[in-house]
Amino acid sequence: MKDFEEFYNAHYKGLYAYCVTLTRNRADAEDLAAETIYRAIRHAGKFRGDCKVDTWLCAIARNLFLTQEKKRKRPPPPPEPPEDLFSGDDRENVKEIVLLMNALEEPYRGVFLLRTVGQAEYGEIAKIYQKSESWARVTYHRARLQILEKWEERQQ
């Protein structure tokens, strides 16, 4: 336990300063520095001694930061259609359409889902979005055209 405290006290201040430059946020820098120290202690046996400990810690921090940034920028995967809904080619077509539908920007995706899956009337959609009924019709039509265009592109 005393070794951990000595290691922490010897390296945290410089590591934290480096983490602030990466994250540009003090709270995120504290989290990153803490996770870096944890990983360094956990994997201390992997330290080869080719460089200074501070350099090794900064490399760990940088790799953790880059991994976190990739995860932050990655959009969540679209939901999969139910497995037992269709079989064979029909099932693949439905899966493809669901993926195309999920790729739509808002409000097109929401309007399309309300109209097709929720079977909502245009008036209901208009109330939900606080727009006119003609806006709901046009938005649904545009969403449908976007899906059809992308469908045709994928079929070629």
Buried (B, 14 or more C-beta within 10 A) or exposed (E): EEEEEEBBEEBBEEBBEBBBEBBEEEEBBBBBBBBBBEBBEEEEEEEEEEEEBEEBBBEBBBEBBEEBEEEEEEEEEEEEBEEEEBEEEEBEEBBBBBBBBBBBEEBBBBBBBBBBEEEBEBEBBBEBBEBEBEBBBBBBBBBBEBBEEBEEEEEE
